[in-house]
């Protein structure tokens, strides 16, 4: 059984070929150059760690962009354009929070942790 927040593109832990679906999904999240490294494809738990760090770096970049965007654009864009950029960063930050949770759940499962329903 998969925990709440499990990515829909990945089969539940212990389902047939679930690790292959995890590897494919994780590679889609990472920079394309990661596909050239056979060790990442062979050791999916290592790939998961790389993906976690990549998503966290995206989160940091998004939050930095959000904190700097008004000052960076004030002299070159209208207030409406700046507001749209702020909203875009906010949407991306929210999306990345969800992706970070999903990647963490997959990494946990690859490390052998299993979700159990609590009553």
PAKOL-644793 format. One record per residue: residue number from 0; residue in one letter; chain; x, y, z of N, C-alpha, C in turn. Coordinates in Angstrom, 1 decimal. Layout:
<nodes>
{resi:NUM&resn:A&chain:A&n_c1:X&n_c2:Y&n_c3:Z&ca_c1:X&ca_c2:Y&ca_c3:Z&c_c1:X&c_c2:Y&c_c3:Z};
...
</nodes>
This chain:
<nodes>
{resi:0&resn:X&chain:A&n_c1:0.8&n_c2:-1.2&n_c3:0.0&ca_c1:0.0&ca_c2:0.0&ca_c3:0.0&c_c1:0.9&c_c2:1.2&c_c3:0.0};
{resi:1&resn:X&chain:A&n_c1:0.5&n_c2:2.2&n_c3:-0.8&ca_c1:1.2&ca_c2:3.5&ca_c3:-0.9&c_c1:0.7&c_c2:4.5&c_c3:0.1};
{resi:2&resn:X&chain:A&n_c1:1.6&n_c2:5.3&n_c3:0.7&ca_c1:1.1&ca_c2:6.3&ca_c3:1.7&c_c1:0.4&c_c2:7.5&c_c3:0.9};
{resi:3&resn:X&chain:A&n_c1:-0.3&n_c2:8.2&n_c3:1.7&ca_c1:-0.9&ca_c2:9.5&ca_c3:1.1&c_c1:0.2&c_c2:10.4&c_c3:0.5};
{resi:4&resn:X&chain:A&n_c1:-0.1&n_c2:10.9&n_c3:-0.6&ca_c1:0.9&ca_c2:11.8&ca_c3:-1.3&c_c1:1.8&c_c2:11.0&c_c3:-2.2};
{resi:5&resn:X&chain:A&n_c1:1.6&n_c2:9.7&n_c3:-2.4&ca_c1:2.5&ca_c2:8.9&ca_c3:-3.2&c_c1:2.3&c_c2:9.4&c_c3:-4.7};
{resi:6&resn:X&chain:A&n_c1:3.4&n_c2:9.5&n_c3:-5.5&ca_c1:3.2&ca_c2:9.9&ca_c3:-6.9&c_c1:2.4&c_c2:8.9&c_c3:-7.7};
{resi:7&resn:X&chain:A&n_c1:1.4&n_c2:9.4&n_c3:-8.5&ca_c1:0.6&ca_c2:8.5&ca_c3:-9.2&c_c1:1.4&c_c2:7.8&c_c3:-10.4};
{resi:8&resn:X&chain:A&n_c1:2.5&n_c2:8.3&n_c3:-10.8&ca_c1:3.3&ca_c2:7.7&ca_c3:-11.9&c_c1:4.1&c_c2:6.5&c_c3:-11.4};
{resi:9&resn:X&chain:A&n_c1:4.2&n_c2:6.3&n_c3:-10.1&ca_c1:5.0&ca_c2:5.2&ca_c3:-9.5&c_c1:4.1&c_c2:4.2&c_c3:-8.9};
{resi:10&resn:X&chain:A&n_c1:4.3&n_c2:2.9&n_c3:-9.3&ca_c1:3.5&ca_c2:1.9&ca_c3:-8.7&c_c1:3.8&c_c2:1.8&c_c3:-7.2};
{resi:11&resn:X&chain:A&n_c1:2.8&n_c2:1.3&n_c3:-6.4&ca_c1:3.0&ca_c2:1.2&ca_c3:-5.0&c_c1:4.2&c_c2:0.3&c_c3:-4.6};
{resi:12&resn:X&chain:A&n_c1:4.8&n_c2:0.6&n_c3:-3.5&ca_c1:5.9&ca_c2:-0.3&ca_c3:-3.1&c_c1:5.5&c_c2:-1.7&c_c3:-3.0};
{resi:13&resn:X&chain:A&n_c1:6.4&n_c2:-2.6&n_c3:-3.5&ca_c1:6.3&ca_c2:-4.0&ca_c3:-3.5&c_c1:5.4&c_c2:-4.5&c_c3:-4.6};
{resi:14&resn:X&chain:A&n_c1:4.8&n_c2:-3.6&n_c3:-5.4&ca_c1:4.0&ca_c2:-4.1&ca_c3:-6.6&c_c1:5.1&c_c2:-4.5&c_c3:-7.6};
{resi:15&resn:X&chain:A&n_c1:4.7&n_c2:-5.4&n_c3:-8.6&ca_c1:5.7&ca_c2:-5.8&ca_c3:-9.6&c_c1:6.3&c_c2:-4.6&c_c3:-10.3};
{resi:16&resn:X&chain:A&n_c1:7.6&n_c2:-4.6&n_c3:-10.5&ca_c1:8.3&ca_c2:-3.5&ca_c3:-11.2&c_c1:8.1&c_c2:-2.1&c_c3:-10.6};
{resi:17&resn:X&chain:A&n_c1:7.8&n_c2:-2.0&n_c3:-9.4&ca_c1:7.6&ca_c2:-0.7&ca_c3:-8.8&c_c1:8.8&c_c2:0.1&c_c3:-8.8};
{resi:18&resn:X&chain:A&n_c1:10.0&n_c2:-0.5&n_c3:-8.6&ca_c1:11.3&ca_c2:0.2&ca_c3:-8.6&c_c1:11.6&c_c2:0.7&c_c3:-10.0};
{resi:19&resn:X&chain:A&n_c1:11.2&n_c2:0.0&n_c3:-11.0&ca_c1:11.4&ca_c2:0.5&ca_c3:-12.4&c_c1:10.6&c_c2:1.7&c_c3:-12.7};
{resi:20&resn:X&chain:A&n_c1:9.3&n_c2:1.8&n_c3:-12.2&ca_c1:8.5&ca_c2:2.9&ca_c3:-12.4&c_c1:9.1&c_c2:4.1&c_c3:-11.6};
{resi:21&resn:X&chain:A&n_c1:9.6&n_c2:3.8&n_c3:-10.4&ca_c1:10.2&ca_c2:4.8&ca_c3:-9.6&c_c1:11.4&c_c2:5.4&c_c3:-10.3};
{resi:22&resn:X&chain:A&n_c1:12.3&n_c2:4.6&n_c3:-10.8&ca_c1:13.5&ca_c2:5.1&ca_c3:-11.5&c_c1:13.1&c_c2:6.0&c_c3:-12.7};
{resi:23&resn:X&chain:A&n_c1:12.1&n_c2:5.6&n_c3:-13.5&ca_c1:11.7&ca_c2:6.4&ca_c3:-14.6&c_c1:11.2&c_c2:7.7&c_c3:-14.2};
{resi:24&resn:X&chain:A&n_c1:10.4&n_c2:7.7&n_c3:-13.1&ca_c1:9.8&ca_c2:9.0&ca_c3:-12.6&c_c1:10.9&c_c2:9.9&c_c3:-12.1};
{resi:25&resn:X&chain:A&n_c1:11.8&n_c2:9.3&n_c3:-11.3&ca_c1:12.9&ca_c2:10.1&ca_c3:-10.7&c_c1:13.8&c_c2:10.7&c_c3:-11.8};
{resi:26&resn:X&chain:A&n_c1:14.1&n_c2:9.9&n_c3:-12.8&ca_c1:14.9&ca_c2:10.4&ca_c3:-13.9&c_c1:14.2&c_c2:11.6&c_c3:-14.6};
{resi:27&resn:X&chain:A&n_c1:12.9&n_c2:11.5&n_c3:-14.7&ca_c1:12.1&ca_c2:12.6&ca_c3:-15.3&c_c1:12.2&c_c2:13.9&c_c3:-14.5};
{resi:28&resn:X&chain:A&n_c1:12.4&n_c2:13.8&n_c3:-13.2&ca_c1:12.5&ca_c2:15.0&ca_c3:-12.3&c_c1:13.9&c_c2:15.6&c_c3:-12.3};
{resi:29&resn:X&chain:A&n_c1:14.9&n_c2:14.8&n_c3:-12.7&ca_c1:16.3&ca_c2:15.3&ca_c3:-12.6&c_c1:16.7&c_c2:15.9&c_c3:-14.0};
{resi:30&resn:X&chain:A&n_c1:17.9&n_c2:16.5&n_c3:-13.9&ca_c1:18.4&ca_c2:17.1&ca_c3:-15.2&c_c1:18.6&c_c2:15.9&c_c3:-16.2};
{resi:31&resn:X&chain:A&n_c1:18.4&n_c2:16.2&n_c3:-17.5&ca_c1:18.5&ca_c2:15.1&ca_c3:-18.5&c_c1:19.9&c_c2:14.4&c_c3:-18.5};
{resi:32&resn:X&chain:A&n_c1:20.9&n_c2:15.2&n_c3:-18.1&ca_c1:22.3&ca_c2:14.6&ca_c3:-18.1&c_c1:22.4&c_c2:13.4&c_c3:-17.1};
{resi:33&resn:X&chain:A&n_c1:21.6&n_c2:13.4&n_c3:-16.1&ca_c1:21.6&ca_c2:12.3&ca_c3:-15.2&c_c1:21.4&c_c2:10.9&c_c3:-15.8};
{resi:34&resn:X&chain:A&n_c1:20.7&n_c2:10.9&n_c3:-17.0&ca_c1:20.5&ca_c2:9.6&ca_c3:-17.7&c_c1:21.8&c_c2:9.0&c_c3:-18.2};
{resi:35&resn:X&chain:A&n_c1:22.8&n_c2:9.8&n_c3:-18.3&ca_c1:24.1&ca_c2:9.2&ca_c3:-18.8&c_c1:24.9&c_c2:8.4&c_c3:-17.8};
{resi:36&resn:X&chain:A&n_c1:24.5&n_c2:8.5&n_c3:-16.5&ca_c1:25.2&ca_c2:7.8&ca_c3:-15.5&c_c1:24.6&c_c2:6.5&c_c3:-15.2};
{resi:37&resn:X&chain:A&n_c1:25.2&n_c2:5.4&n_c3:-15.6&ca_c1:24.6&ca_c2:4.0&ca_c3:-15.4&c_c1:24.4&c_c2:3.7&c_c3:-13.9};
{resi:38&resn:X&chain:A&n_c1:25.3&n_c2:4.3&n_c3:-13.0&ca_c1:25.2&ca_c2:4.0&ca_c3:-11.6&c_c1:23.9&c_c2:4.5&c_c3:-11.0};
{resi:39&resn:X&chain:A&n_c1:23.4&n_c2:5.6&n_c3:-11.6&ca_c1:22.1&ca_c2:6.1&ca_c3:-11.1&c_c1:20.9&c_c2:5.2&c_c3:-11.5};
{resi:40&resn:X&chain:A&n_c1:21.0&n_c2:4.6&n_c3:-12.7&ca_c1:20.0&ca_c2:3.7&ca_c3:-13.1&c_c1:20.0&c_c2:2.4&c_c3:-12.4};
{resi:41&resn:X&chain:A&n_c1:21.3&n_c2:1.9&n_c3:-12.1&ca_c1:21.4&ca_c2:0.6&ca_c3:-11.4&c_c1:21.1&c_c2:0.7&c_c3:-9.9};
{resi:42&resn:X&chain:A&n_c1:21.3&n_c2:1.8&n_c3:-9.3&ca_c1:21.1&ca_c2:2.0&ca_c3:-7.9&c_c1:20.0&c_c2:3.1&c_c3:-7.7};
{resi:43&resn:X&chain:A&n_c1:18.8&n_c2:2.7&n_c3:-7.7&ca_c1:17.7&ca_c2:3.6&ca_c3:-7.7&c_c1:17.6&c_c2:4.4&c_c3:-6.4};
{resi:44&resn:X&chain:A&n_c1:18.1&n_c2:3.8&n_c3:-5.3&ca_c1:18.1&ca_c2:4.6&ca_c3:-4.0&c_c1:19.1&c_c2:5.8&c_c3:-4.1};
{resi:45&resn:X&chain:A&n_c1:20.2&n_c2:5.6&n_c3:-4.8&ca_c1:21.1&ca_c2:6.7&ca_c3:-5.0&c_c1:20.5&c_c2:7.7&c_c3:-5.9};
{resi:46&resn:X&chain:A&n_c1:19.8&n_c2:7.3&n_c3:-7.0&ca_c1:19.1&ca_c2:8.2&ca_c3:-7.8&c_c1:18.0&c_c2:9.0&c_c3:-7.0};
{resi:47&resn:X&chain:A&n_c1:17.3&n_c2:8.4&n_c3:-6.1&ca_c1:16.4&ca_c2:9.0&ca_c3:-5.3&c_c1:17.0&c_c2:10.1&c_c3:-4.4};
{resi:48&resn:X&chain:A&n_c1:18.2&n_c2:9.9&n_c3:-3.9&ca_c1:18.9&ca_c2:10.9&ca_c3:-3.1&c_c1:19.3&c_c2:12.0&c_c3:-4.0};
{resi:49&resn:X&chain:A&n_c1:19.8&n_c2:11.8&n_c3:-5.2&ca_c1:20.1&ca_c2:12.8&ca_c3:-6.2&c_c1:18.8&c_c2:13.7&c_c3:-6.5};
{resi:50&resn:X&chain:A&n_c1:17.7&n_c2:13.0&n_c3:-6.7&ca_c1:16.5&ca_c2:13.7&ca_c3:-7.0&c_c1:16.0&c_c2:14.6&c_c3:-5.8};
{resi:51&resn:X&chain:A&n_c1:16.1&n_c2:14.1&n_c3:-4.6&ca_c1:15.8&ca_c2:14.9&ca_c3:-3.4&c_c1:16.6&c_c2:16.1&c_c3:-3.4};
{resi:52&resn:X&chain:A&n_c1:17.9&n_c2:16.0&n_c3:-3.6&ca_c1:18.8&ca_c2:17.2&ca_c3:-3.5&c_c1:18.5&c_c2:18.1&c_c3:-4.7};
{resi:53&resn:X&chain:A&n_c1:18.1&n_c2:17.6&n_c3:-5.9&ca_c1:17.8&ca_c2:18.4&ca_c3:-7.0&c_c1:16.5&c_c2:19.2&c_c3:-6.8};
{resi:54&resn:X&chain:A&n_c1:15.5&n_c2:18.6&n_c3:-6.2&ca_c1:14.2&ca_c2:19.3&ca_c3:-6.0&c_c1:14.5&c_c2:20.3&c_c3:-4.9};
{resi:55&resn:X&chain:A&n_c1:15.2&n_c2:20.0&n_c3:-3.8&ca_c1:15.5&ca_c2:21.0&ca_c3:-2.8&c_c1:16.3&c_c2:22.2&c_c3:-3.3};
{resi:56&resn:X&chain:A&n_c1:17.2&n_c2:22.0&n_c3:-4.3&ca_c1:17.9&ca_c2:23.1&ca_c3:-4.9&c_c1:16.9&c_c2:23.9&c_c3:-5.7};
{resi:57&resn:X&chain:A&n_c1:15.9&n_c2:23.3&n_c3:-6.4&ca_c1:14.9&ca_c2:24.1&ca_c3:-7.1&c_c1:14.1&c_c2:24.9&c_c3:-6.2};
{resi:58&resn:X&chain:A&n_c1:13.8&n_c2:24.3&n_c3:-5.0&ca_c1:13.0&ca_c2:25.1&ca_c3:-4.0&c_c1:13.8&c_c2:26.3&c_c3:-3.5};
{resi:59&resn:X&chain:A&n_c1:15.1&n_c2:26.1&n_c3:-3.3&ca_c1:15.9&ca_c2:27.3&ca_c3:-2.8&c_c1:15.9&c_c2:28.3&c_c3:-3.9};
{resi:60&resn:X&chain:A&n_c1:16.1&n_c2:27.9&n_c3:-5.2&ca_c1:16.2&ca_c2:28.9&ca_c3:-6.3&c_c1:14.8&c_c2:29.6&c_c3:-6.4};
{resi:61&resn:X&chain:A&n_c1:13.7&n_c2:28.9&n_c3:-6.3&ca_c1:12.4&ca_c2:29.5&ca_c3:-6.4&c_c1:12.2&c_c2:30.5&c_c3:-5.3};
{resi:62&resn:X&chain:A&n_c1:12.6&n_c2:30.2&n_c3:-4.1&ca_c1:12.4&ca_c2:31.1&ca_c3:-2.9&c_c1:13.3&c_c2:32.3&c_c3:-3.0};
{resi:63&resn:X&chain:A&n_c1:14.5&n_c2:32.1&n_c3:-3.5&ca_c1:15.4&ca_c2:33.2&ca_c3:-3.7&c_c1:14.8&c_c2:34.1&c_c3:-4.8};
{resi:64&resn:X&chain:A&n_c1:14.3&n_c2:33.6&n_c3:-5.9&ca_c1:13.7&ca_c2:34.4&ca_c3:-6.9&c_c1:12.5&c_c2:35.2&c_c3:-6.4};
{resi:65&resn:X&chain:A&n_c1:11.7&n_c2:34.5&n_c3:-5.6&ca_c1:10.5&ca_c2:35.2&ca_c3:-5.0&c_c1:11.0&c_c2:36.4&c_c3:-4.1};
{resi:66&resn:X&chain:A&n_c1:12.0&n_c2:36.2&n_c3:-3.3&ca_c1:12.5&ca_c2:37.2&ca_c3:-2.5&c_c1:13.1&c_c2:38.4&c_c3:-3.2};
{resi:67&resn:X&chain:A&n_c1:13.7&n_c2:38.1&n_c3:-4.4&ca_c1:14.4&ca_c2:39.2&ca_c3:-5.1&c_c1:13.7&c_c2:39.8&c_c3:-6.3};
{resi:68&resn:X&chain:A&n_c1:12.6&n_c2:39.2&n_c3:-6.7&ca_c1:12.0&ca_c2:39.5&ca_c3:-8.0&c_c1:11.5&c_c2:41.0&c_c3:-8.1};
{resi:69&resn:X&chain:A&n_c1:10.9&n_c2:41.5&n_c3:-7.0&ca_c1:10.4&ca_c2:42.9&ca_c3:-7.1&c_c1:11.5&c_c2:43.8&c_c3:-7.4};
{resi:70&resn:X&chain:A&n_c1:12.6&n_c2:43.7&n_c3:-6.6&ca_c1:13.8&ca_c2:44.6&ca_c3:-6.8&c_c1:14.4&c_c2:44.4&c_c3:-8.2};
{resi:71&resn:X&chain:A&n_c1:14.5&n_c2:43.1&n_c3:-8.6&ca_c1:15.2&ca_c2:42.8&ca_c3:-9.9&c_c1:14.4&c_c2:43.4&c_c3:-11.1};
{resi:72&resn:X&chain:A&n_c1:13.1&n_c2:43.5&n_c3:-11.0&ca_c1:12.3&ca_c2:43.9&ca_c3:-12.2&c_c1:11.7&c_c2:45.3&c_c3:-12.1};
{resi:73&resn:X&chain:A&n_c1:11.8&n_c2:45.9&n_c3:-10.9&ca_c1:11.1&ca_c2:47.2&ca_c3:-10.8&c_c1:11.4&c_c2:48.2&c_c3:-11.8};
{resi:74&resn:X&chain:A&n_c1:12.7&n_c2:48.2&n_c3:-12.3&ca_c1:13.1&ca_c2:49.3&ca_c3:-13.3&c_c1:12.8&c_c2:48.8&c_c3:-14.8};
{resi:75&resn:X&chain:A&n_c1:12.4&n_c2:47.6&n_c3:-15.0&ca_c1:12.3&ca_c2:47.1&ca_c3:-16.3&c_c1:10.9&c_c2:46.5&c_c3:-16.7};
{resi:76&resn:X&chain:A&n_c1:10.0&n_c2:46.4&n_c3:-15.7&ca_c1:8.7&ca_c2:45.9&ca_c3:-15.9&c_c1:7.6&c_c2:46.6&c_c3:-15.2};
{resi:77&resn:X&chain:A&n_c1:6.4&n_c2:46.5&n_c3:-15.7&ca_c1:5.3&ca_c2:47.2&ca_c3:-15.0&c_c1:5.0&c_c2:46.4&c_c3:-13.7};
{resi:78&resn:X&chain:A&n_c1:4.2&n_c2:47.1&n_c3:-12.9&ca_c1:3.8&ca_c2:46.4&ca_c3:-11.6&c_c1:3.0&c_c2:45.2&c_c3:-11.9};
{resi:79&resn:X&chain:A&n_c1:2.2&n_c2:45.2&n_c3:-13.0&ca_c1:1.4&ca_c2:44.0&ca_c3:-13.3&c_c1:2.3&c_c2:42.8&c_c3:-13.7};
{resi:80&resn:X&chain:A&n_c1:3.4&n_c2:43.1&n_c3:-14.5&ca_c1:4.3&ca_c2:42.1&ca_c3:-14.9&c_c1:5.0&c_c2:41.5&c_c3:-13.6};
{resi:81&resn:X&chain:A&n_c1:5.4&n_c2:42.4&n_c3:-12.8&ca_c1:6.1&ca_c2:42.0&ca_c3:-11.5&c_c1:5.2&c_c2:41.1&c_c3:-10.7};
{resi:82&resn:X&chain:A&n_c1:3.9&n_c2:41.5&n_c3:-10.6&ca_c1:3.0&ca_c2:40.7&ca_c3:-9.8&c_c1:2.8&c_c2:39.4&c_c3:-10.4};
{resi:83&resn:X&chain:A&n_c1:2.7&n_c2:39.3&n_c3:-11.7&ca_c1:2.6&ca_c2:38.0&ca_c3:-12.4&c_c1:3.8&c_c2:37.1&c_c3:-12.2};
{resi:84&resn:X&chain:A&n_c1:5.0&n_c2:37.7&n_c3:-12.1&ca_c1:6.2&ca_c2:36.9&ca_c3:-11.8&c_c1:6.2&c_c2:36.4&c_c3:-10.4};
{resi:85&resn:X&chain:A&n_c1:5.7&n_c2:37.3&n_c3:-9.5&ca_c1:5.6&ca_c2:36.8&ca_c3:-8.1&c_c1:4.6&c_c2:35.7&c_c3:-8.0};
{resi:86&resn:X&chain:A&n_c1:3.5&n_c2:35.8&n_c3:-8.6&ca_c1:2.5&ca_c2:34.7&ca_c3:-8.6&c_c1:3.0&c_c2:33.4&c_c3:-9.2};
{resi:87&resn:X&chain:A&n_c1:3.8&n_c2:33.5&n_c3:-10.3&ca_c1:4.4&ca_c2:32.4&ca_c3:-10.9&c_c1:5.4&c_c2:31.7&c_c3:-9.9};
{resi:88&resn:X&chain:A&n_c1:6.2&n_c2:32.5&n_c3:-9.3&ca_c1:7.1&ca_c2:31.9&ca_c3:-8.3&c_c1:6.3&c_c2:31.2&c_c3:-7.1};
{resi:89&resn:X&chain:A&n_c1:5.3&n_c2:31.8&n_c3:-6.7&ca_c1:4.4&ca_c2:31.2&ca_c3:-5.6&c_c1:3.8&c_c2:29.9&c_c3:-6.1};
{resi:90&resn:X&chain:A&n_c1:3.3&n_c2:29.9&n_c3:-7.3&ca_c1:2.8&ca_c2:28.6&ca_c3:-7.8&c_c1:3.9&c_c2:27.5&c_c3:-7.9};
{resi:91&resn:X&chain:A&n_c1:5.0&n_c2:27.9&n_c3:-8.4&ca_c1:6.1&ca_c2:26.9&ca_c3:-8.5&c_c1:6.6&c_c2:26.5&c_c3:-7.1};
{resi:92&resn:X&chain:A&n_c1:6.6&n_c2:27.3&n_c3:-6.2&ca_c1:7.0&ca_c2:26.9&ca_c3:-4.8&c_c1:6.0&c_c2:25.9&c_c3:-4.2};
{resi:93&resn:X&chain:A&n_c1:4.7&n_c2:26.1&n_c3:-4.5&ca_c1:3.7&ca_c2:25.2&ca_c3:-4.0&c_c1:3.8&c_c2:23.9&c_c3:-4.7};
{resi:94&resn:X&chain:A&n_c1:4.1&n_c2:23.9&n_c3:-6.0&ca_c1:4.3&ca_c2:22.6&ca_c3:-6.8&c_c1:5.5&c_c2:21.9&c_c3:-6.3};
{resi:95&resn:X&chain:A&n_c1:6.5&n_c2:22.6&n_c3:-6.0&ca_c1:7.8&ca_c2:21.9&ca_c3:-5.6&c_c1:7.6&c_c2:21.3&c_c3:-4.2};
{resi:96&resn:X&chain:A&n_c1:6.8&n_c2:21.9&n_c3:-3.3&ca_c1:6.6&ca_c2:21.3&ca_c3:-2.0&c_c1:5.9&c_c2:20.0&c_c3:-2.2};
{resi:97&resn:X&chain:A&n_c1:5.0&n_c2:19.8&n_c3:-3.1&ca_c1:4.4&ca_c2:18.5&ca_c3:-3.3&c_c1:5.3&c_c2:17.5&c_c3:-3.9};
{resi:98&resn:X&chain:A&n_c1:6.1&n_c2:18.0&n_c3:-4.9&ca_c1:7.1&ca_c2:17.1&ca_c3:-5.5&c_c1:8.1&c_c2:16.6&c_c3:-4.4};
{resi:99&resn:X&chain:A&n_c1:8.6&n_c2:17.6&n_c3:-3.6&ca_c1:9.5&ca_c2:17.2&ca_c3:-2.5&c_c1:8.9&c_c2:16.1&c_c3:-1.6};
{resi:100&resn:X&chain:A&n_c1:7.7&n_c2:16.2&n_c3:-1.3&ca_c1:7.0&ca_c2:15.2&ca_c3:-0.5&c_c1:7.0&c_c2:13.8&c_c3:-1.2};
{resi:101&resn:X&chain:A&n_c1:6.6&n_c2:13.9&n_c3:-2.5&ca_c1:6.6&ca_c2:12.6&ca_c3:-3.3&c_c1:8.0&c_c2:12.0&c_c3:-3.4};
{resi:102&resn:X&chain:A&n_c1:9.0&n_c2:12.8&n_c3:-3.7&ca_c1:10.3&ca_c2:12.2&ca_c3:-3.8&c_c1:10.8&c_c2:11.6&c_c3:-2.5};
{resi:103&resn:X&chain:A&n_c1:10.5&n_c2:12.3&n_c3:-1.4&ca_c1:10.8&ca_c2:11.8&ca_c3:-0.1&c_c1:10.1&c_c2:10.5&c_c3:0.2};
{resi:104&resn:X&chain:A&n_c1:8.9&n_c2:10.3&n_c3:-0.1&ca_c1:8.2&ca_c2:9.1&ca_c3:0.1&c_c1:8.8&c_c2:7.9&c_c3:-0.7};
{resi:105&resn:X&chain:A&n_c1:9.1&n_c2:8.2&n_c3:-2.0&ca_c1:9.7&ca_c2:7.2&ca_c3:-2.8&c_c1:11.1&c_c2:6.8&c_c3:-2.3};
{resi:106&resn:X&chain:A&n_c1:11.9&n_c2:7.8&n_c3:-1.9&ca_c1:13.2&ca_c2:7.5&ca_c3:-1.3&c_c1:13.0&c_c2:6.6&c_c3:0.0};
{resi:107&resn:X&chain:A&n_c1:12.1&n_c2:7.0&n_c3:0.8&ca_c1:11.8&ca_c2:6.2&ca_c3:2.0&c_c1:11.5&c_c2:4.7&c_c3:1.7};
{resi:108&resn:X&chain:A&n_c1:10.6&n_c2:4.5&n_c3:0.7&ca_c1:10.2&ca_c2:3.2&ca_c3:0.3&c_c1:11.4&c_c2:2.4&c_c3:-0.3};
{resi:109&resn:X&chain:A&n_c1:12.3&n_c2:3.1&n_c3:-1.1&ca_c1:13.5&ca_c2:2.4&ca_c3:-1.6&c_c1:14.4&c_c2:2.0&c_c3:-0.6};
{resi:110&resn:X&chain:A&n_c1:14.4&n_c2:2.7&n_c3:0.6&ca_c1:15.3&ca_c2:2.4&ca_c3:1.7&c_c1:14.6&c_c2:1.3&c_c3:2.6};
{resi:111&resn:X&chain:A&n_c1:13.4&n_c2:0.9&n_c3:2.2&ca_c1:12.8&ca_c2:-0.3&ca_c3:2.9&c_c1:11.7&c_c2:0.2&c_c3:3.9};
{resi:112&resn:X&chain:A&n_c1:11.5&n_c2:1.4&n_c3:4.0&ca_c1:10.4&ca_c2:1.9&ca_c3:4.9&c_c1:9.1&c_c2:1.7&c_c3:4.3};
{resi:113&resn:X&chain:A&n_c1:8.1&n_c2:1.1&n_c3:5.0&ca_c1:6.8&ca_c2:0.8&ca_c3:4.5&c_c1:5.7&c_c2:1.5&c_c3:5.3};
{resi:114&resn:X&chain:A&n_c1:4.8&n_c2:2.0&n_c3:4.6&ca_c1:3.6&ca_c2:2.7&ca_c3:5.1&c_c1:2.6&c_c2:1.7&c_c3:5.7};
{resi:115&resn:X&chain:A&n_c1:2.2&n_c2:2.0&n_c3:6.9&ca_c1:1.1&ca_c2:1.2&ca_c3:7.5&c_c1:0.0&c_c2:2.1&c_c3:8.0};
{resi:116&resn:X&chain:A&n_c1:-1.2&n_c2:1.6&n_c3:7.6&ca_c1:-2.4&ca_c2:2.4&ca_c3:8.0&c_c1:-2.6&c_c2:2.3&c_c3:9.5};
{resi:117&resn:X&chain:A&n_c1:-2.8&n_c2:3.4&n_c3:10.1&ca_c1:-3.0&ca_c2:3.5&ca_c3:11.6&c_c1:-4.5&c_c2:3.7&c_c3:11.9};
{resi:118&resn:X&chain:A&n_c1:-5.0&n_c2:2.9&n_c3:12.8&ca_c1:-6.4&ca_c2:3.1&ca_c3:13.2&c_c1:-6.6&c_c2:4.0&c_c3:14.3};
</nodes>
